[in-house]
Amino acid sequence: MAVDYTNRAGQIYHLFEGKTPTGKPRYFFSSRENGKGVRVEKMPEGYEVYEHPENAQVFIRKKRPRLITDIEEQFVKKQVASLQTSKRYLVDCKDEKITIYESDADPDYFKDAFSELLSLAPNRSTQKRDDAVAAALRIIDKNYSAMLRFCLDDKVQRTFIAERFCFRSSIDDWMYLTGPDKFASIVTKYVPLLGTDDFFEAPYF
């Protein structure tokens, strides 16, 4: 069976093998079933699928060394899951960084608005309306922006530095918040600020 991958927006990607100018194998995902190259039936050794958090694009990449522990990743995800805001968040671990991405749209607002619009179509069943809402939300929920990240500073002591992304045109880059400090301490301090006005005041509030 060929290697396929469905991203969070419901789009299916197919894995292909091509050749580099020097004749070496080159692997890539395409949303086209008849893309250039030969369909791959098994994930190549030493490679993994990576779905980009910002736009749900799918790539195949060489496996990277795991610098963030499973416990640290799950701790951040648990903190994010406890947020009371209606925004949606994704947690991505790459190299020595744990990055939290925020949806560019408000899914709850669009869900209510779209459901109300579909209710005006009397011939649609409840199931069809629910399916249409779910499909629309997958599209709306496709684009995310990096908001907060924790960067490993000391591999032995497991201390981290916290940074938030600054969207001011004069900066438009990562801004230092605090650290190096104990992981749990900075995570529990800054994750609850996501989706609030205080987040954009950090570290000055």
N, C-alpha and C positions, 0 to 999 in steps of 0.2 A: 504493500500500500504506500502511495506517495506521501511525503511529509507535507502536511497542511497545518496552518495555524490561524485561529480566529481571534482577532483582537477585540478589545473592549467595546468597539463601535459596531461589532458584528460583521466586519469585513474579513473575508477569507484570503489568506496569502498562501502561495504555493512555492515550495523550495525547488530551485533549479541549480544545475551545475553547468558552468561555461568554462572557457579557457582564457588565461591571461596571454598577453603577447608572446610570452616565453613558453607557452604550452602547459603551464601549471593549472590545476583545477581551481576554479573560482566559484564560490557558492553565493547565491543571492535569493531573496524572496521577491515575488511579484504577485500582484493581484490578478494578473491575466493568466488564465489556464493554459494558453498557448504562447507563453512568453518565449523569449530567445533562450536556447540552451536545452538541456535534458532534465526531465523531472527526476528528483532524487527520492528514493524509497526508504532511506535510512539516514538519520542524523549523522553527519560525519564525526569521527572520533575527535574529541578535543574542542568541539564547537557547541554553542548553545543559542537558543532563541532569545532575542531581546526586543521588547516592545517599548518604544520611547515614551516616557511619561507625558511629554508635552503635546504630542500629536497622534499617538497610537500607531505610528509607523513601525513596521516590523523589520528587524534585521537579523542576520546570523553573524555571530562574532565568536572569536576564540575565547574559551573560558578564561576568566580572570582569577587571580588569587583572591581568596576570601579573607578580607581584612576586618570586616565587621562581623561580630559573632551573631549567631541566631538569637541568642538571648537579648542582645542589644536591639536587633531589628524588631523583634516581637514586642519589646518594651515600648518602642516608639509607636508601633502600630496600635498598641493598646491605649496609649495616651491619646492618639489621634481619634480612635474610635469613640472615646468618651466625650468628645467635643459636642456642644449643644447647638452649634451653628448649622445652618442649612446647607452650607457649602460642602462640596465633596473633596476629599483629599486622597492622594496617592503617596505611598512611601517607596522610595527607590534607593537601593544600596549599590554603590559603584566605587570600587577601589576603597579609599579610606573615608568616604563620605556617605552620610545618610541624609537624603534630601526629601523634603516634603513639598509636594506640588498641590496647588489649589485649582479647582475648576474655574474656568473663565466665565462660566454661567451659573445662575442660581437654579438648580434642578427643581426645587420645590415650587418656585414661581412658575416655571414653564409647565410643570406637571399640572398645576391647578388651572392655568390659562388654557392649555391644550385640551384638558379634560372637559372644560366648560364649552369650548368650541365644538368638540366632537359630540357633545350632548345635544347639539342643535340638529344633528343628523338622525332623524327618527328611525331610519331603516338599518342603522348599525346596531349589532348586538353588543351586549356589555363586554363580551370576550374580544370582539373585534376592536372596540374602543380601547380596551386595556392593551391589546397588542400594538395598536397604532401609537399609543402614548409611550409604551416601552421602546418602540423603534425610534421615535422622535428623541427620547431622552438619551439613547445611545449616541445619536449624532451630536446633540447639544453637549453631552458629557465628554466629547472627544478631546477638546483642547484644554490644557492645563498650563499653569505657570509656576516656576520654582519660587518658593516663598521663604523657606527656612531650611537650614542645613546644619548638621553637626559633623565636624571634621576631627578625625582621630589625630591626637597630638603625640601621645606616648603609648606605644604598643604594650608595654609592660604594666604601667600604672593604669592604663585604660582611661586616660583623661582626654577630654574633647574641647574644641573651641566651637562656639555657636556664632552663626552668621545669618543675617536676613538679607533678602534681595531688596535693593533700593531702586524704585522706579522713577526717581527724579531724573529729568533729562540731563542735568549737569553731572550726574553720577552713573546711574543705570548699571550698577554692578553690585557685588556682594559687599555688605557692610558688617564689620566686626561688632559683635554684641558682648561676649564675655568669654572667659577662659584663658588658659586651660583650667578645667575644673572637672569634678566627678561627673560621670555621664548622667546618672539619674537626677542629679541636682539641676543641671542646666536644661534637661529635657522637660522636667516637671515645671520649670519656671517659664519657659518660652512657648511650649506647645499650646497651653491654654489661651495664649494671646491671639492665636490664629482666628481670623474672622472678626476681630474686634478693632476698634480705633487705636487701642493701646499698642497693638502690634506695630503700627507704623510710627509710633512715638519712641519705640525702643531703639537705642538704649537710654533715651533721654528722659523717660517718664519717671 
